[in-house]
Amino acid sequence: MNRESYILGEAEAVKNNANAAGAQVDEGQRRARTMDDTCVPTGVKLHDTGFGYTLSVIGGKYKMIILYWLSEHQVMRFNELQRGIGTITFKTLSVMLKEMEADGLVRREEFPQVPPKVEYSLTERGRSLMPLLDWMCAWGEENGPF
């Protein structure tokens, strides 16, 4: 199943679940959320919320791109990631991978051999972000300028 079919299937499942529960999703009602409905309530600092935490984990120019590449290729070596992304420097990729490893999103496996071999893959926690990236992809396809 390709990524687009998966996304469309997920969107249809959500729609079916909402309809099965008797909830009619009205676009106007969805947009007319009050401050009580938001994930950043009044008086609470953004970084003290689940939304703020999520942004800190996937924020930045390259983290979501790294997640995408690792989800597509399962296991990649450092240079493969760098070539795949194309515009990232050695230092930036190294820092991003260390941060993602510290956040529990990426697993680093080092093999004791000459020359050294290190492979990166997503942890279960990292894979749990894939539906979020899939929704972002679907949103971009639906709302993009192309």
N, CA, C and O atoms as CSV, one atom per row, in Angstrom:
chain,resi,resn,atom,element,x,y,z
A,1,MET,N,N,0.853,-1.167,0.000
A,1,MET,CA,C,0.000,0.000,0.000
A,1,MET,C,C,0.900,1.230,0.000
A,1,MET,O,O,1.794,1.351,0.837
A,2,ASN,N,N,0.661,2.146,-0.945
A,2,ASN,CA,C,1.482,3.346,-0.970
A,2,ASN,C,C,1.016,4.345,0.076
A,2,ASN,O,O,-0.052,4.195,0.669
A,3,ARG,N,N,1.832,5.363,0.293
A,3,ARG,CA,C,1.590,6.356,1.348
A,3,ARG,C,C,0.256,7.072,1.131
A,3,ARG,O,O,-0.477,7.301,2.093
A,4,GLU,N,N,-0.074,7.433,-0.125
A,4,GLU,CA,C,-1.316,8.156,-0.401
A,4,GLU,C,C,-2.529,7.292,-0.076
A,4,GLU,O,O,-3.495,7.781,0.509
A,5,SER,N,N,-2.489,6.009,-0.449
A,5,SER,CA,C,-3.598,5.113,-0.142
A,5,SER,C,C,-3.754,4.950,1.360
A,5,SER,O,O,-4.871,4.892,1.873
A,6,TYR,N,N,-2.646,4.877,2.053
A,6,TYR,CA,C,-2.685,4.745,3.509
A,6,TYR,C,C,-3.346,5.971,4.129
A,6,TYR,O,O,-4.217,5.848,4.990
A,7,ILE,N,N,-2.931,7.146,3.689
A,7,ILE,CA,C,-3.481,8.393,4.224
A,7,ILE,C,C,-4.972,8.477,3.948
A,7,ILE,O,O,-5.754,8.801,4.842
A,8,LEU,N,N,-5.370,8.186,2.711
A,8,LEU,CA,C,-6.793,8.239,2.370
A,8,LEU,C,C,-7.575,7.223,3.176
A,8,LEU,O,O,-8.699,7.500,3.594
A,9,GLY,N,N,-7.000,6.049,3.402
A,9,GLY,CA,C,-7.660,5.026,4.209
A,9,GLY,C,C,-7.830,5.473,5.645
A,9,GLY,O,O,-8.878,5.244,6.248
A,10,GLU,N,N,-6.800,6.112,6.202
A,10,GLU,CA,C,-6.878,6.621,7.566
A,10,GLU,C,C,-7.943,7.707,7.676
A,10,GLU,O,O,-8.715,7.725,8.635
A,11,ALA,N,N,-7.987,8.615,6.693
A,11,ALA,CA,C,-8.983,9.686,6.722
A,11,ALA,C,C,-10.387,9.109,6.637
A,11,ALA,O,O,-11.293,9.584,7.323
A,12,GLU,N,N,-10.577,8.096,5.808
A,12,GLU,CA,C,-11.891,7.464,5.681
A,12,GLU,C,C,-12.277,6.751,6.974
A,12,GLU,O,O,-13.441,6.776,7.372
A,13,ALA,N,N,-11.308,6.115,7.632
A,13,ALA,CA,C,-11.582,5.428,8.907
A,13,ALA,C,C,-12.018,6.420,9.973
A,13,ALA,O,O,-12.943,6.149,10.739
A,14,VAL,N,N,-11.350,7.571,10.024
A,14,VAL,CA,C,-11.728,8.593,10.997
A,14,VAL,C,C,-13.139,9.088,10.713
A,14,VAL,O,O,-13.946,9.245,11.630
A,15,LYS,N,N,-13.432,9.332,9.442
A,15,LYS,CA,C,-14.762,9.802,9.045
A,15,LYS,C,C,-15.823,8.759,9.396
A,15,LYS,O,O,-16.884,9.105,9.916
A,16,ASN,N,N,-15.542,7.489,9.116
A,16,ASN,CA,C,-16.488,6.420,9.431
A,16,ASN,C,C,-16.716,6.295,10.928
A,16,ASN,O,O,-17.844,6.090,11.376
A,17,ASN,N,N,-15.637,6.421,11.704
A,17,ASN,CA,C,-15.780,6.353,13.162
A,17,ASN,C,C,-16.634,7.495,13.681
A,17,ASN,O,O,-17.464,7.298,14.569
A,18,ALA,N,N,-16.438,8.687,13.136
A,18,ALA,CA,C,-17.227,9.840,13.574
A,18,ALA,C,C,-18.698,9.639,13.209
A,18,ALA,O,O,-19.586,9.928,14.011
A,19,ASN,N,N,-18.949,9.144,12.000
A,19,ASN,CA,C,-20.330,8.922,11.570
A,19,ASN,C,C,-20.978,7.795,12.367
A,19,ASN,O,O,-22.165,7.865,12.684
A,20,ALA,N,N,-20.215,6.765,12.691
A,20,ALA,CA,C,-20.758,5.634,13.442
A,20,ALA,C,C,-21.170,6.059,14.848
A,20,ALA,O,O,-22.116,5.516,15.420
A,21,ALA,N,N,-20.457,7.026,15.391
A,21,ALA,CA,C,-20.779,7.511,16.732
A,21,ALA,C,C,-21.909,8.533,16.701
A,21,ALA,O,O,-22.302,9.057,17.743
A,22,GLY,N,N,-22.430,8.816,15.516
A,22,GLY,CA,C,-23.531,9.762,15.399
A,22,GLY,C,C,-23.070,11.201,15.368
A,22,GLY,O,O,-23.883,12.116,15.496
A,23,ALA,N,N,-21.778,11.415,15.199
A,23,ALA,CA,C,-21.255,12.778,15.168
A,23,ALA,C,C,-21.133,13.229,13.722
A,23,ALA,O,O,-20.423,12.616,12.925
A,24,GLN,N,N,-21.817,14.281,13.401
A,24,GLN,CA,C,-21.697,14.875,12.079
A,24,GLN,C,C,-20.647,15.969,12.152
A,24,GLN,O,O,-20.784,16.920,12.922
A,25,VAL,N,N,-19.598,15.835,11.349
A,25,VAL,CA,C,-18.517,16.805,11.385
A,25,VAL,C,C,-18.867,17.950,10.454
A,25,VAL,O,O,-18.880,17.785,9.234
A,26,ASP,N,N,-19.147,19.094,11.019
A,26,ASP,CA,C,-19.467,20.285,10.260
A,26,ASP,C,C,-18.226,21.159,10.218
A,26,ASP,O,O,-17.670,21.488,11.266
A,27,GLU,N,N,-17.784,21.541,9.033
A,27,GLU,CA,C,-16.552,22.316,8.883
A,27,GLU,C,C,-16.608,23.614,9.683
A,27,GLU,O,O,-15.618,23.992,10.310
A,28,GLY,N,N,-17.730,24.289,9.671
A,28,GLY,CA,C,-17.867,25.533,10.421
A,28,GLY,C,C,-17.731,25.309,11.912
A,28,GLY,O,O,-17.116,26.115,12.609
A,29,GLN,N,N,-18.299,24.221,12.409
A,29,GLN,CA,C,-18.189,23.912,13.841
A,29,GLN,C,C,-16.749,23.582,14.213
A,29,GLN,O,O,-16.282,23.959,15.288
A,30,ARG,N,N,-16.047,22.883,13.333
A,30,ARG,CA,C,-14.654,22.541,13.621
A,30,ARG,C,C,-13.798,23.782,13.735
A,30,ARG,O,O,-12.902,23.844,14.577
A,31,ARG,N,N,-14.063,24.773,12.896
A,31,ARG,CA,C,-13.253,25.989,12.903
A,31,ARG,C,C,-13.626,26.927,14.039
A,31,ARG,O,O,-12.808,27.751,14.446
A,32,ALA,N,N,-14.834,26.822,14.555
A,32,ALA,CA,C,-15.300,27.724,15.601
A,32,ALA,C,C,-14.991,27.168,16.984
A,32,ALA,O,O,-15.877,27.073,17.833
A,33,ARG,N,N,-13.751,26.806,17.205
A,33,ARG,CA,C,-13.340,26.287,18.506
A,33,ARG,C,C,-13.158,27.438,19.474
A,33,ARG,O,O,-12.723,28.523,19.088
A,34,THR,N,N,-13.486,27.204,20.711
A,34,THR,CA,C,-13.271,28.220,21.738
A,34,THR,C,C,-11.922,27.998,22.383
A,34,THR,O,O,-11.272,26.979,22.146
A,35,MET,N,N,-11.501,28.944,23.192
A,35,MET,CA,C,-10.219,28.815,23.881
A,35,MET,C,C,-10.201,27.614,24.817
A,35,MET,O,O,-9.141,27.039,25.065
A,36,ASP,N,N,-11.376,27.224,25.347
A,36,ASP,CA,C,-11.433,26.063,26.235
A,36,ASP,C,C,-11.134,24.765,25.492
A,36,ASP,O,O,-10.718,23.783,26.107
A,37,ASP,N,N,-11.342,24.749,24.171
A,37,ASP,CA,C,-11.141,23.553,23.368
A,37,ASP,C,C,-9.704,23.392,22.892
A,37,ASP,O,O,-9.338,22.319,22.411
A,38,THR,N,N,-8.898,24.408,23.011
A,38,THR,CA,C,-7.564,24.352,22.443
A,38,THR,C,C,-6.628,23.520,23.301
A,38,THR,O,O,-6.895,23.253,24.472
A,39,CYS,N,N,-5.524,23.118,22.687
A,39,CYS,CA,C,-4.539,22.341,23.430
A,39,CYS,C,C,-3.559,23.250,24.163
A,39,CYS,O,O,-2.667,22.763,24.858
A,40,VAL,N,N,-3.713,24.560,24.018
A,40,VAL,CA,C,-2.919,25.522,24.771
A,40,VAL,C,C,-3.892,26.449,25.498
A,40,VAL,O,O,-4.196,27.536,25.005
A,41,PRO,N,N,-4.381,26.030,26.662
A,41,PRO,CA,C,-5.357,26.834,27.399
A,41,PRO,C,C,-4.805,28.197,27.809
A,41,PRO,O,O,-3.593,28.371,27.940
A,42,THR,N,N,-5.680,29.135,28.006
A,42,THR,CA,C,-5.294,30.472,28.449
A,42,THR,C,C,-4.546,30.386,29.777
A,42,THR,O,O,-4.951,29.669,30.691
A,43,GLY,N,N,-3.463,31.122,29.860
A,43,GLY,CA,C,-2.693,31.165,31.093
A,43,GLY,C,C,-1.640,30.080,31.224
A,43,GLY,O,O,-0.882,30.076,32.195
A,44,VAL,N,N,-1.575,29.168,30.279
A,44,VAL,CA,C,-0.584,28.094,30.320
A,44,VAL,C,C,0.460,28.378,29.242
A,44,VAL,O,O,0.117,28.666,28.095
A,45,LYS,N,N,1.721,28.295,29.615
A,45,LYS,CA,C,2.789,28.533,28.639
A,45,LYS,C,C,2.827,27.401,27.631
A,45,LYS,O,O,2.611,26.240,27.978
A,46,LEU,N,N,3.100,27.745,26.386
A,46,LEU,CA,C,3.112,26.775,25.292
A,46,LEU,C,C,4.011,25.584,25.604
A,46,LEU,O,O,3.623,24.440,25.365
A,47,HIS,N,N,5.201,25.833,26.132
A,47,HIS,CA,C,6.139,24.722,26.374
A,47,HIS,C,C,5.684,23.789,27.495
A,47,HIS,O,O,6.265,22.720,27.681
A,48,ASP,N,N,4.645,24.183,28.248
A,48,ASP,CA,C,4.103,23.333,29.312
A,48,ASP,C,C,2.927,22.489,28.849
A,48,ASP,O,O,2.212,21.925,29.677
A,49,THR,N,N,2.718,22.395,27.559
A,49,THR,CA,C,1.586,21.639,27.011
A,49,THR,C,C,2.082,20.490,26.141
A,49,THR,O,O,3.248,20.446,25.750
A,50,GLY,N,N,1.185,19.571,25.848
A,50,GLY,CA,C,1.523,18.482,24.938
A,50,GLY,C,C,1.872,19.000,23.552
A,50,GLY,O,O,2.747,18.455,22.880
A,51,PHE,N,N,1.184,20.054,23.129
A,51,PHE,CA,C,1.461,20.662,21.832
A,51,PHE,C,C,2.880,21.213,21.799
A,51,PHE,O,O,3.612,21.003,20.832
A,52,GLY,N,N,3.266,21.916,22.856
A,52,GLY,CA,C,4.609,22.471,22.938
A,52,GLY,C,C,5.670,21.384,22.953
A,52,GLY,O,O,6.718,21.517,22.321
A,53,TYR,N,N,5.390,20.305,23.681
A,53,TYR,CA,C,6.353,19.200,23.722
A,53,TYR,C,C,6.519,18.579,22.334
A,53,TYR,O,O,7.636,18.302,21.897
A,54,THR,N,N,5.397,18.365,21.650
A,54,THR,CA,C,5.456,17.785,20.308
A,54,THR,C,C,6.278,18.670,19.380
A,54,THR,O,O,7.109,18.176,18.619
A,55,LEU,N,N,6.044,19.982,19.444
A,55,LEU,CA,C,6.822,20.902,18.611
A,55,LEU,C,C,8.306,20.832,18.944
A,55,LEU,O,O,9.140,20.910,18.042
A,56,SER,N,N,8.649,20.687,20.212
A,56,SER,CA,C,10.058,20.623,20.585
A,56,SER,C,C,10.715,19.348,20.063
A,56,SER,O,O,11.910,19.340,19.767
A,57,VAL,N,N,9.949,18.290,19.953
A,57,VAL,CA,C,10.503,17.009,19.500
A,57,VAL,C,C,10.655,16.968,17.977
A,57,VAL,O,O,11.642,16.431,17.474
A,58,ILE,N,N,9.700,17.523,17.244
A,58,ILE,CA,C,9.756,17.433,15.775
A,58,ILE,C,C,10.076,18.764,15.111
A,58,ILE,O,O,10.154,18.844,13.885
A,59,GLY,N,N,10.265,19.817,15.919
A,59,GLY,CA,C,10.534,21.139,15.361
A,59,GLY,C,C,11.913,21.233,14.750
A,59,GLY,O,O,12.773,20.383,14.984
A,60,GLY,N,N,12.113,22.263,13.974
A,60,GLY,CA,C,13.396,22.476,13.324
A,60,GLY,C,C,13.302,22.163,11.850
A,60,GLY,O,O,12.314,21.600,11.380
A,61,LYS,N,N,14.316,22.526,11.144
A,61,LYS,CA,C,14.307,22.407,9.683
A,61,LYS,C,C,14.402,20.960,9.194
A,61,LYS,O,O,13.857,20.635,8.139
A,62,TYR,N,N,15.083,20.088,9.941
A,62,TYR,CA,C,15.396,18.765,9.401
A,62,TYR,C,C,14.787,17.577,10.120
A,62,TYR,O,O,14.793,16.480,9.562
A,63,LYS,N,N,14.265,17.730,11.319
A,63,LYS,CA,C,13.826,16.559,12.078
A,63,LYS,C,C,12.721,15.774,11.380
A,63,LYS,O,O,12.773,14.545,11.336
A,64,MET,N,N,11.735,16.458,10.841
A,64,MET,CA,C,10.660,15.732,10.150
A,64,MET,C,C,11.169,15.080,8.871
A,64,MET,O,O,10.687,14.017,8.481
A,65,ILE,N,N,12.133,15.706,8.223
A,65,ILE,CA,C,12.719,15.115,7.011
A,65,ILE,C,C,13.486,13.845,7.375
A,65,ILE,O,O,13.409,12.847,6.658
A,66,ILE,N,N,14.221,13.879,8.480
A,66,ILE,CA,C,14.949,12.695,8.946
A,66,ILE,C,C,13.953,11.589,9.292
A,66,ILE,O,O,14.159,10.432,8.925
A,67,LEU,N,N,12.876,11.939,9.996
A,67,LEU,CA,C,11.841,10.948,10.313
A,67,LEU,C,C,11.278,10.327,9.038
A,67,LEU,O,O,11.080,9.114,8.966
A,68,TYR,N,N,11.023,11.158,8.039
A,68,TYR,CA,C,10.490,10.663,6.765
A,68,TYR,C,C,11.458,9.665,6.125
A,68,TYR,O,O,11.053,8.568,5.742
A,69,TRP,N,N,12.732,10.043,6.009
A,69,TRP,CA,C,13.700,9.158,5.369
A,69,TRP,C,C,13.838,7.830,6.106
A,69,TRP,O,O,13.910,6.773,5.480
A,70,LEU,N,N,13.876,7.885,7.428
A,70,LEU,CA,C,14.008,6.646,8.201
A,70,LEU,C,C,12.741,5.800,8.114
A,70,LEU,O,O,12.819,4.572,8.161
A,71,SER,N,N,11.582,6.432,7.989
A,71,SER,CA,C,10.347,5.645,7.849
A,71,SER,C,C,10.285,4.976,6.482
A,71,SER,O,O,9.768,3.865,6.360
A,72,GLU,N,N,10.798,5.629,5.471
A,72,GLU,CA,C,10.778,5.072,4.116
A,72,GLU,C,C,11.812,3.966,3.926
A,72,GLU,O,O,11.558,2.998,3.208
A,73,HIS,N,N,12.967,4.100,4.559
A,73,HIS,CA,C,14.084,3.177,4.313
A,73,HIS,C,C,14.395,2.255,5.482
A,73,HIS,O,O,15.317,1.445,5.390
A,74,GLN,N,N,13.655,2.355,6.572
A,74,GLN,CA,C,13.796,1.508,7.754
A,74,GLN,C,C,15.127,1.681,8.477
A,74,GLN,O,O,15.143,2.093,9.637
A,75,VAL,N,N,16.233,1.378,7.822
A,75,VAL,CA,C,17.566,1.487,8.423
A,75,VAL,C,C,18.456,2.232,7.437
A,75,VAL,O,O,18.506,1.900,6.252
A,76,MET,N,N,19.157,3.246,7.943
A,76,MET,CA,C,20.058,4.006,7.073
A,76,MET,C,C,21.350,4.318,7.812
A,76,MET,O,O,21.371,4.467,9.034
A,77,ARG,N,N,22.416,4.411,7.047
A,77,ARG,CA,C,23.688,4.850,7.600
A,77,ARG,C,C,23.764,6.368,7.498
A,77,ARG,O,O,23.002,6.986,6.754
A,78,PHE,N,N,24.677,6.960,8.241
A,78,PHE,CA,C,24.795,8.409,8.324
A,78,PHE,C,C,24.930,9.042,6.935
A,78,PHE,O,O,24.194,9.970,6.598
A,79,ASN,N,N,25.863,8.542,6.139
A,79,ASN,CA,C,26.104,9.138,4.814
A,79,ASN,C,C,24.910,8.962,3.876
A,79,ASN,O,O,24.654,9.822,3.033
A,80,GLU,N,N,24.186,7.863,4.016
A,80,GLU,CA,C,22.972,7.669,3.212
A,80,GLU,C,C,21.934,8.739,3.549
A,80,GLU,O,O,21.310,9.314,2.657
A,81,LEU,N,N,21.760,8.997,4.831
A,81,LEU,CA,C,20.838,10.051,5.254
A,81,LEU,C,C,21.282,11.402,4.713
A,81,LEU,O,O,20.469,12.164,4.189
A,82,GLN,N,N,22.553,11.694,4.837
A,82,GLN,CA,C,23.064,12.981,4.383
A,82,GLN,C,C,22.874,13.145,2.877
A,82,GLN,O,O,22.475,14.217,2.422
A,83,ARG,N,N,23.148,12.111,2.108
A,83,ARG,CA,C,22.942,12.180,0.658
A,83,ARG,C,C,21.460,12.301,0.310
A,83,ARG,O,O,21.089,13.046,-0.598
A,84,GLY,N,N,20.619,11.568,1.033
A,84,GLY,CA,C,19.178,11.620,0.774
A,84,GLY,C,C,18.591,12.992,1.019
A,84,GLY,O,O,17.790,13.483,0.224
A,85,ILE,N,N,18.989,13.614,2.121
A,85,ILE,CA,C,18.482,14.951,2.452
A,85,ILE,C,C,19.103,15.988,1.528
A,85,ILE,O,O,18.423,16.900,1.059
A,86,GLY,N,N,20.387,15.846,1.271
A,86,GLY,CA,C,21.046,16.696,0.286
A,86,GLY,C,C,21.553,18.035,0.791
A,86,GLY,O,O,22.694,18.395,0.502
A,87,THR,N,N,20.756,18.780,1.527
A,87,THR,CA,C,21.135,20.144,1.903
A,87,THR,C,C,21.613,20.264,3.346
A,87,THR,O,O,21.767,21.379,3.844
A,88,ILE,N,N,21.844,19.174,4.013
A,88,ILE,CA,C,22.206,19.200,5.437
A,88,ILE,C,C,23.704,18.989,5.601
A,88,ILE,O,O,24.305,18.157,4.922
A,89,THR,N,N,24.294,19.749,6.505
A,89,THR,CA,C,25.727,19.597,6.757
A,89,THR,C,C,25.967,18.417,7.697
A,89,THR,O,O,25.049,17.939,8.363
A,90,PHE,N,N,27.206,17.964,7.735
A,90,PHE,CA,C,27.600,16.863,8.599
A,90,PHE,C,C,27.270,17.188,10.049
A,90,PHE,O,O,26.683,16.371,10.758
A,91,LYS,N,N,27.652,18.392,10.489
A,91,LYS,CA,C,27.451,18.782,11.887
A,91,LYS,C,C,25.964,18.855,12.231
A,91,LYS,O,O,25.548,18.363,13.280
A,92,THR,N,N,25.162,19.462,11.361
A,92,THR,CA,C,23.730,19.599,11.633
A,92,THR,C,C,23.063,18.238,11.724
A,92,THR,O,O,22.259,18.000,12.625
A,93,LEU,N,N,23.388,17.345,10.801
A,93,LEU,CA,C,22.800,16.002,10.841
A,93,LEU,C,C,23.215,15.285,12.111
A,93,LEU,O,O,22.400,14.616,12.747
A,94,SER,N,N,24.461,15.421,12.477
A,94,SER,CA,C,24.949,14.780,13.694
A,94,SER,C,C,24.192,15.294,14.923
A,94,SER,O,O,23.776,14.502,15.768
A,95,VAL,N,N,24.012,16.608,15.024
A,95,VAL,CA,C,23.300,17.206,16.159
A,95,VAL,C,C,21.835,16.753,16.167
A,95,VAL,O,O,21.308,16.387,17.218
A,96,MET,N,N,21.182,16.776,15.015
A,96,MET,CA,C,19.771,16.379,14.932
A,96,MET,C,C,19.590,14.922,15.349
A,96,MET,O,O,18.664,14.601,16.095
A,97,LEU,N,N,20.462,14.047,14.876
A,97,LEU,CA,C,20.352,12.632,15.227
A,97,LEU,C,C,20.583,12.407,16.718
A,97,LEU,O,O,19.907,11.581,17.331
A,98,LYS,N,N,21.534,13.134,17.305
A,98,LYS,CA,C,21.774,13.013,18.751
A,98,LYS,C,C,20.564,13.481,19.546
A,98,LYS,O,O,20.185,12.844,20.529
A,99,GLU,N,N,19.950,14.597,19.127
A,99,GLU,CA,C,18.751,15.090,19.810
A,99,GLU,C,C,17.608,14.094,19.679
A,99,GLU,O,O,16.894,13.830,20.647
A,100,MET,N,N,17.436,13.546,18.493
A,100,MET,CA,C,16.347,12.601,18.254
A,100,MET,C,C,16.584,11.294,19.012
A,100,MET,O,O,15.635,10.653,19.462
A,101,GLU,N,N,17.831,10.909,19.149
A,101,GLU,CA,C,18.158,9.719,19.943
A,101,GLU,C,C,17.851,9.989,21.418
A,101,GLU,O,O,17.297,9.130,22.104
A,102,ALA,N,N,18.211,11.186,21.908
A,102,ALA,CA,C,17.934,11.547,23.299
A,102,ALA,C,C,16.428,11.615,23.567
A,102,ALA,O,O,15.986,11.316,24.676
A,103,ASP,N,N,15.638,12.005,22.563
A,103,ASP,CA,C,14.177,12.070,22.690
A,103,ASP,C,C,13.509,10.707,22.518
A,103,ASP,O,O,12.296,10.579,22.684
A,104,GLY,N,N,14.301,9.700,22.187
A,104,GLY,CA,C,13.768,8.351,22.042
A,104,GLY,C,C,13.087,8.089,20.710
A,104,GLY,O,O,12.302,7.148,20.592
A,105,LEU,N,N,13.376,8.909,19.703
A,105,LEU,CA,C,12.750,8.735,18.391
A,105,LEU,C,C,13.592,7.880,17.457
A,105,LEU,O,O,13.062,7.188,16.588
A,106,VAL,N,N,14.909,7.931,17.642
A,106,VAL,CA,C,15.843,7.263,16.735
A,106,VAL,C,C,16.730,6.326,17.527
A,106,VAL,O,O,17.171,6.646,18.631
A,107,ARG,N,N,16.985,5.167,16.950
A,107,ARG,CA,C,17.902,4.185,17.548
A,107,ARG,C,C,19.212,4.234,16.751
A,107,ARG,O,O,19.208,4.209,15.520
A,108,ARG,N,N,20.312,4.302,17.470
A,108,ARG,CA,C,21.640,4.297,16.856
A,108,ARG,C,C,22.298,2.982,17.203
A,108,ARG,O,O,22.463,2.649,18.377
A,109,GLU,N,N,22.674,2.237,16.182
A,109,GLU,CA,C,23.340,0.955,16.417
A,109,GLU,C,C,24.737,1.016,15.819
A,109,GLU,O,O,24.916,1.231,14.620
A,110,GLU,N,N,25.716,0.822,16.687
A,110,GLU,CA,C,27.108,0.899,16.286
A,110,GLU,C,C,27.683,-0.511,16.202
A,110,GLU,O,O,27.514,-1.318,17.116
A,111,PHE,N,N,28.363,-0.795,15.095
A,111,PHE,CA,C,28.974,-2.099,14.888
A,111,PHE,C,C,30.489,-1.961,15.060
A,111,PHE,O,O,31.114,-1.125,14.408
A,112,PRO,N,N,31.084,-2.783,15.941
A,112,PRO,CA,C,32.525,-2.684,16.196
A,112,PRO,C,C,33.333,-3.339,15.072
A,112,PRO,O,O,33.667,-4.522,15.131
A,113,GLN,N,N,33.630,-2.551,14.069
A,113,GLN,CA,C,34.404,-3.059,12.943
A,113,GLN,C,C,35.218,-1.917,12.365
A,113,GLN,O,O,35.029,-0.757,12.734
A,114,VAL,N,N,36.127,-2.252,11.454
A,114,VAL,CA,C,36.936,-1.253,10.780
A,114,VAL,C,C,36.621,-1.357,9.293
A,114,VAL,O,O,36.782,-2.432,8.715
A,115,PRO,N,N,36.180,-0.280,8.658
A,115,PRO,CA,C,35.851,1.030,9.219
A,115,PRO,C,C,34.574,0.951,10.058
A,115,PRO,O,O,33.767,0.039,9.881
A,116,PRO,N,N,34.395,1.902,10.963
A,116,PRO,CA,C,33.214,1.875,11.834
A,116,PRO,C,C,31.924,1.941,11.029
A,116,PRO,O,O,31.846,2.612,10.000
A,117,LYS,N,N,30.928,1.238,11.515
A,117,LYS,CA,C,29.630,1.221,10.841
A,117,LYS,C,C,28.563,1.573,11.880
A,117,LYS,O,O,28.491,0.950,12.940
A,118,VAL,N,N,27.731,2.579,11.568
A,118,VAL,CA,C,26.644,3.002,12.437
A,118,VAL,C,C,25.377,3.059,11.608
A,118,VAL,O,O,25.364,3.634,10.519
A,119,GLU,N,N,24.312,2.463,12.123
A,119,GLU,CA,C,23.023,2.482,11.443
A,119,GLU,C,C,21.984,3.172,12.317
A,119,GLU,O,O,22.011,3.063,13.543
A,120,TYR,N,N,21.073,3.881,11.668
A,120,TYR,CA,C,19.997,4.580,12.365
A,120,TYR,C,C,18.660,4.027,11.909
A,120,TYR,O,O,18.469,3.708,10.736
A,121,SER,N,N,17.738,3.919,12.856
A,121,SER,CA,C,16.382,3.471,12.549
A,121,SER,C,C,15.430,4.142,13.532
A,121,SER,O,O,15.854,4.703,14.542
A,122,LEU,N,N,14.147,4.076,13.221
A,122,LEU,CA,C,13.148,4.658,14.115
A,122,LEU,C,C,12.829,3.700,15.248
A,122,LEU,O,O,12.772,2.486,15.047
A,123,THR,N,N,12.625,4.235,16.419
A,123,THR,CA,C,12.133,3.445,17.534
A,123,THR,C,C,10.612,3.359,17.411
A,123,THR,O,O,10.021,3.973,16.522
A,124,GLU,N,N,9.999,2.616,18.282
A,124,GLU,CA,C,8.533,2.548,18.294
A,124,GLU,C,C,7.950,3.941,18.521
A,124,GLU,O,O,6.951,4.321,17.910
A,125,ARG,N,N,8.587,4.681,19.402
A,125,ARG,CA,C,8.135,6.051,19.669
A,125,ARG,C,C,8.252,6.921,18.420
A,125,ARG,O,O,7.360,7.722,18.139
A,126,GLY,N,N,9.327,6.774,17.680
A,126,GLY,CA,C,9.498,7.510,16.425
A,126,GLY,C,C,8.455,7.111,15.396
A,126,GLY,O,O,7.906,7.963,14.698
A,127,ARG,N,N,8.180,5.812,15.302
A,127,ARG,CA,C,7.154,5.334,14.356
A,127,ARG,C,C,5.766,5.840,14.744
A,127,ARG,O,O,4.892,5.972,13.887
A,128,SER,N,N,5.559,6.123,16.031
A,128,SER,CA,C,4.247,6.610,16.459
A,128,SER,C,C,3.947,8.005,15.908
A,128,SER,O,O,2.797,8.442,15.929
A,129,LEU,N,N,4.972,8.708,15.415
A,129,LEU,CA,C,4.764,10.024,14.810
A,129,LEU,C,C,4.387,9.950,13.328
A,129,LEU,O,O,4.025,10.968,12.738
A,130,MET,N,N,4.466,8.778,12.726
A,130,MET,CA,C,4.200,8.664,11.299
A,130,MET,C,C,2.771,9.080,10.912
A,130,MET,O,O,2.604,9.726,9.878
A,131,PRO,N,N,1.742,8.740,11.690
A,131,PRO,CA,C,0.404,9.237,11.318
A,131,PRO,C,C,0.339,10.765,11.286
A,131,PRO,O,O,-0.354,11.336,10.444
A,132,LEU,N,N,1.049,11.424,12.188
A,132,LEU,CA,C,1.088,12.885,12.183
A,132,LEU,C,C,1.727,13.396,10.891
A,132,LEU,O,O,1.209,14.325,10.271
A,133,LEU,N,N,2.836,12.802,10.487
A,133,LEU,CA,C,3.488,13.212,9.242
A,133,LEU,C,C,2.614,12.884,8.039
A,133,LEU,O,O,2.582,13.646,7.073
A,134,ASP,N,N,1.904,11.759,8.086
A,134,ASP,CA,C,0.999,11.402,6.996
A,134,ASP,C,C,-0.131,12.416,6.870
A,134,ASP,O,O,-0.505,12.787,5.757
A,135,TRP,N,N,-0.681,12.871,7.998
A,135,TRP,CA,C,-1.742,13.885,7.976
A,135,TRP,C,C,-1.203,15.195,7.421
A,135,TRP,O,O,-1.896,15.883,6.671
A,136,MET,N,N,0.026,15.545,7.783
A,136,MET,CA,C,0.630,16.773,7.259
A,136,MET,C,C,0.815,16.662,5.750
A,136,MET,O,O,0.593,17.628,5.019
A,137,CYS,N,N,1.215,15.499,5.292
A,137,CYS,CA,C,1.377,15.262,3.855
A,137,CYS,C,C,0.034,15.411,3.141
A,137,CYS,O,O,-0.053,16.066,2.102
A,138,ALA,N,N,-1.005,14.804,3.698
A,138,ALA,CA,C,-2.340,14.892,3.091
A,138,ALA,C,C,-2.825,16.335,3.080
A,138,ALA,O,O,-3.423,16.775,2.099
A,139,TRP,N,N,-2.578,17.076,4.153
A,139,TRP,CA,C,-2.985,18.463,4.217
A,139,TRP,C,C,-2.275,19.268,3.126
A,139,TRP,O,O,-2.890,20.094,2.452
A,140,GLY,N,N,-0.988,19.020,2.962
A,140,GLY,CA,C,-0.218,19.722,1.932
A,140,GLY,C,C,-0.721,19.405,0.533
A,140,GLY,O,O,-0.798,20.289,-0.320
A,141,GLU,N,N,-1.067,18.136,0.296
A,141,GLU,CA,C,-1.605,17.755,-1.010
A,141,GLU,C,C,-2.943,18.437,-1.272
A,141,GLU,O,O,-3.229,18.859,-2.393
A,142,GLU,N,N,-3.753,18.538,-0.233
A,142,GLU,CA,C,-5.084,19.134,-0.374
A,142,GLU,C,C,-5.018,20.661,-0.494
A,142,GLU,O,O,-5.812,21.249,-1.229
A,143,ASN,N,N,-4.105,21.299,0.199
A,143,ASN,CA,C,-4.084,22.754,0.283
A,143,ASN,C,C,-2.910,23.416,-0.429
A,143,ASN,O,O,-2.809,24.643,-0.451
A,144,GLY,N,N,-2.034,22.621,-1.003
A,144,GLY,CA,C,-0.846,23.176,-1.650
A,144,GLY,C,C,-1.174,23.938,-2.911
A,144,GLY,O,O,-2.271,23.812,-3.455
A,145,PRO,N,N,-0.228,24.729,-3.379
A,145,PRO,CA,C,-0.456,25.585,-4.552
A,145,PRO,C,C,-0.333,24.852,-5.890
A,145,PRO,O,O,-0.402,25.496,-6.936
A,146,PHE,N,N,-0.158,23.567,-5.891
A,146,PHE,CA,C,0.046,22.831,-7.142
A,146,PHE,C,C,-1.191,22.183,-7.650
A,146,PHE,O,O,-1.162,21.531,-8.694
